[in-house]
Amino acid sequence: MPDLADKPKIAIGADHAGFHAKELIKKFLAAQGYDVEDVGTASEESVDYPDFARRVAEGVAAGRAQLGILTCGTGIGMSMTANKVPGVRAALAHDIMTAHMAREHNDANVLTLGARVVPEEQIIAIVREFLNTSFAGGRHQRRVDKIMAMDKK
């Protein structure tokens, strides 16, 4: 695990379906010494996922957080919404491999998870893998540059 000074600030958010998973993730991150900004939601009362995806994505894009984590029922809506914000590369991961590849090959800066899709016992393992994997650079940088160039059109 990196030194506390090297740990990124993480913005997290969820809708009602992802609330419980967000709380698990927040507890894990705090125990690991991460600086966490929780943008909501604060309960299982029905809310609109784009509101929370936007808050996390805009925080990452503006540099207020280095990484983001979003949870909803499937992770799909959060991913779609977060990727509308220029500078964000949100990746939906359902297992350790997809979390690893999202960081290593795509330099993802937002992880999205489906609380109704991913078993609770795997959520923390996926988050841990996402946080502990570094971007490989090299040929992958060229591809990430092409993705980022699309934000400028």
QUIUR-V693184 format. One record per residue. N is the residue number from 1. RES is the residue in one small letter. PSI is psi in whole degrees, -180 to 180 (999 if undefined). OMEGA is omega in whole degrees, 0 to 359 (999 if undefined). NEAR is the number of other ideal C-beta (glycine too) atoms within 12 Angstrom. Layout:
n=N res=RES psi=PSI omega=OMEGA near=NEAR
n=N res=RES psi=PSI omega=OMEGA near=NEAR
//
This chain:
n=1 res=m psi=136 omega=181 near=14
n=2 res=p psi=159 omega=175 near=15
n=3 res=d psi=147 omega=182 near=9
n=4 res=l psi=-39 omega=180 near=12
n=5 res=a psi=-24 omega=181 near=10
n=6 res=d psi=-6 omega=184 near=15
n=7 res=k psi=135 omega=179 near=21
n=8 res=p psi=152 omega=170 near=33
n=9 res=k psi=140 omega=185 near=28
n=10 res=i psi=127 omega=173 near=36
n=11 res=a psi=133 omega=179 near=43
n=12 res=i psi=150 omega=179 near=44
n=13 res=g psi=161 omega=181 near=48
n=14 res=a psi=160 omega=167 near=46
n=15 res=d psi=-171 omega=182 near=42
n=16 res=h psi=-39 omega=181 near=26
n=17 res=a psi=-29 omega=181 near=32
n=18 res=g psi=2 omega=185 near=43
n=19 res=f psi=-51 omega=183 near=31
n=20 res=h psi=-44 omega=179 near=25
n=21 res=a psi=-41 omega=178 near=42
n=22 res=k psi=-42 omega=180 near=44
n=23 res=e psi=-40 omega=175 near=28
n=24 res=l psi=-46 omega=181 near=29
n=25 res=i psi=-45 omega=180 near=41
n=26 res=k psi=-44 omega=179 near=32
n=27 res=k psi=-44 omega=178 near=19
n=28 res=f psi=-48 omega=182 near=27
n=29 res=l psi=-42 omega=179 near=34
n=30 res=a psi=-41 omega=180 near=18
n=31 res=a psi=-27 omega=179 near=15
n=32 res=q psi=-3 omega=177 near=23
n=33 res=g psi=16 omega=178 near=19
n=34 res=y psi=148 omega=171 near=31
n=35 res=d psi=117 omega=186 near=22
n=36 res=v psi=132 omega=172 near=32
n=37 res=e psi=114 omega=179 near=29
n=38 res=d psi=114 omega=182 near=31
n=39 res=v psi=5 omega=177 near=34
n=40 res=g psi=176 omega=8 near=29
n=41 res=t psi=169 omega=186 near=31
n=42 res=a psi=10 omega=180 near=17
n=43 res=s psi=-178 omega=177 near=16
n=44 res=e psi=11 omega=176 near=18
n=45 res=e psi=137 omega=186 near=13
n=46 res=s psi=130 omega=178 near=14
n=47 res=v psi=174 omega=180 near=25
n=48 res=d psi=117 omega=184 near=21
n=49 res=y psi=-33 omega=181 near=38
n=50 res=p psi=-29 omega=180 near=24
n=51 res=d psi=-41 omega=183 near=25
n=52 res=f psi=-36 omega=176 near=39
n=53 res=a psi=-42 omega=180 near=44
n=54 res=r psi=-42 omega=180 near=32
n=55 res=r psi=-46 omega=180 near=35
n=56 res=v psi=-48 omega=183 near=49
n=57 res=a psi=-44 omega=179 near=41
n=58 res=e psi=-34 omega=176 near=28
n=59 res=g psi=-40 omega=178 near=34
n=60 res=v psi=-47 omega=181 near=37
n=61 res=a psi=-35 omega=181 near=28
n=62 res=a psi=-8 omega=179 near=21
n=63 res=g psi=7 omega=177 near=16
n=64 res=r psi=-22 omega=173 near=21
n=65 res=a psi=148 omega=179 near=33
n=66 res=q psi=-29 omega=179 near=28
n=67 res=l psi=159 omega=176 near=44
n=68 res=g psi=153 omega=175 near=53
n=69 res=i psi=129 omega=182 near=58
n=70 res=l psi=140 omega=177 near=60
n=71 res=t psi=138 omega=172 near=50
n=72 res=c psi=-164 omega=182 near=42
n=73 res=g psi=-50 omega=181 near=27
n=74 res=t psi=-19 omega=186 near=24
n=75 res=g psi=-13 omega=184 near=40
n=76 res=i psi=-51 omega=182 near=29
n=77 res=g psi=-40 omega=178 near=32
n=78 res=m psi=-43 omega=180 near=48
n=79 res=s psi=-48 omega=181 near=36
n=80 res=m psi=-44 omega=182 near=24
n=81 res=t psi=-49 omega=182 near=31
n=82 res=a psi=-37 omega=181 near=44
n=83 res=n psi=-7 omega=174 near=34
n=84 res=k psi=-18 omega=182 near=21
n=85 res=v psi=119 omega=179 near=29
n=86 res=p psi=136 omega=179 near=20
n=87 res=g psi=-7 omega=181 near=29
n=88 res=v psi=137 omega=174 near=40
n=89 res=r psi=85 omega=181 near=35
n=90 res=a psi=137 omega=180 near=41
n=91 res=a psi=132 omega=175 near=40
n=92 res=l psi=123 omega=179 near=37
n=93 res=a psi=136 omega=178 near=39
n=94 res=h psi=-5 omega=181 near=28
n=95 res=d psi=177 omega=183 near=22
n=96 res=i psi=-41 omega=182 near=25
n=97 res=m psi=-46 omega=182 near=19
n=98 res=t psi=-32 omega=176 near=30
n=99 res=a psi=-43 omega=179 near=36
n=100 res=h psi=-50 omega=182 near=27
n=101 res=m psi=-33 omega=178 near=25
n=102 res=a psi=-39 omega=179 near=39
n=103 res=r psi=-49 omega=187 near=34
n=104 res=e psi=-42 omega=184 near=26
n=105 res=h psi=-30 omega=187 near=26
n=106 res=n psi=-3 omega=181 near=33
n=107 res=d psi=42 omega=180 near=31
n=108 res=a psi=138 omega=178 near=39
n=109 res=n psi=-2 omega=173 near=40
n=110 res=v psi=131 omega=176 near=49
n=111 res=l psi=132 omega=173 near=53
n=112 res=t psi=142 omega=183 near=53
n=113 res=l psi=147 omega=176 near=50
n=114 res=g psi=108 omega=183 near=33
n=115 res=a psi=-22 omega=178 near=35
n=116 res=r psi=-2 omega=183 near=24
n=117 res=v psi=-42 omega=183 near=26
n=118 res=v psi=126 omega=177 near=34
n=119 res=p psi=141 omega=184 near=17
n=120 res=e psi=-39 omega=183 near=21
n=121 res=e psi=-14 omega=178 near=10
n=122 res=q psi=-16 omega=185 near=24
n=123 res=i psi=-49 omega=182 near=39
n=124 res=i psi=-38 omega=178 near=28
n=125 res=a psi=-39 omega=179 near=26
n=126 res=i psi=-46 omega=178 near=41
n=127 res=v psi=-45 omega=180 near=40
n=128 res=r psi=-45 omega=180 near=25
n=129 res=e psi=-44 omega=178 near=28
n=130 res=f psi=-46 omega=183 near=43
n=131 res=l psi=-30 omega=184 near=37
n=132 res=n psi=1 omega=180 near=22
n=133 res=t psi=134 omega=179 near=28
n=134 res=s psi=155 omega=175 near=20
n=135 res=f psi=133 omega=183 near=23
n=136 res=a psi=-23 omega=182 near=19
n=137 res=g psi=-142 omega=179 near=16
n=138 res=g psi=-133 omega=182 near=13
n=139 res=r psi=-24 omega=180 near=13
n=140 res=h psi=-29 omega=179 near=22
n=141 res=q psi=-41 omega=178 near=17
n=142 res=r psi=-41 omega=181 near=15
n=143 res=r psi=-41 omega=177 near=19
n=144 res=v psi=-40 omega=177 near=27
n=145 res=d psi=-39 omega=179 near=17
n=146 res=k psi=-39 omega=176 near=16
n=147 res=i psi=-48 omega=184 near=25
n=148 res=m psi=-31 omega=178 near=21
n=149 res=a psi=-27 omega=179 near=13
n=150 res=m psi=-24 omega=178 near=16
n=151 res=d psi=-22 omega=186 near=17
n=152 res=k psi=-4 omega=183 near=10
n=153 res=k psi=999 omega=999 near=8
//
